[in-house]
Amino acid sequence: MSSSEALVNSTETPVSFKHSILIIDDDTELTDMLDSYLRTCGYSVTVADNGLEGLNVASGGAVFDLILLDVMMPGMDGFDVLKNLRKTLLTPVLMLTARGDDYDRILGLELGADDYLPKPFNHRELAARIKAILRRLELTGVAFQQQDLLVHGLRLSVARQQVSCDGQEVALTGTEFSILHLLMLNAGMLVTKKEISEKVLAKKMMTYDRSIDMHVSNLRKKIAAVNAEEKIKTIRGSGYLLIIG
């Protein structure tokens, strides 16, 4: 069943909150279906049918909670859009990739995508991925009275959704922020990939899934740009540990 067909006659129960979603995809049949389906789920939806238009809309002042970004588009493809977006925006991005194309998935994650979903996809899985990403945003924005976490030169503020290393701000995507938050809450202890997958990505750990490795790799690079001292240790075959120092 195609992505478009899977969205037809959906009876998904609308969510109680409303977030804004930008869809950037040149498949007009699919975007029409997504537009209709996501609106029934309680989301505000804006559609751009090519990469350049999508980049202009995303950077034009309107605030979006999530961007659904297709990889394969003529002219400016999804990777170029994402690279330009990440110069100024940390809006969560869920990339729509060709099924089985590991290169697309890995490159998207390296460029700062928060998650990916292979086409064709089931509408319920799409809804679950969207909810998981938006839930992370909500969880990192509600504890305004919570004290900052400070571990090994890293300071994380849930209230401000900011991270700094040795006093210098480090710009992270929402997924990277959530992974670091989990590691800092468990500083000095092993956090398994299974825990990260379930608590941060809200999905079961899949064999050969490299998405967590890519997110942690990006996180390390951004921290190392400020301080090259090792902060996150890999426990081979198990997960990661934030070094206390």
PyMOL commands that set and color helices and strands:
alter all, ss='L'
color gray80, all
select helices_A, chain A and resi 3-7+28-40+51-58+78-85+102-110+123-139+174-185+193-199+211-224
alter helices_A, ss='H'
color red, helices_A
select strands_A, chain A and resi 20-24+44-48+66-70+93-98+115-119+149-151+154-157+162-165+168-170+190-192+232-235+239-242
alter strands_A, ss='S'
color yellow, strands_A
deselect
rebuild
show_as cartoon
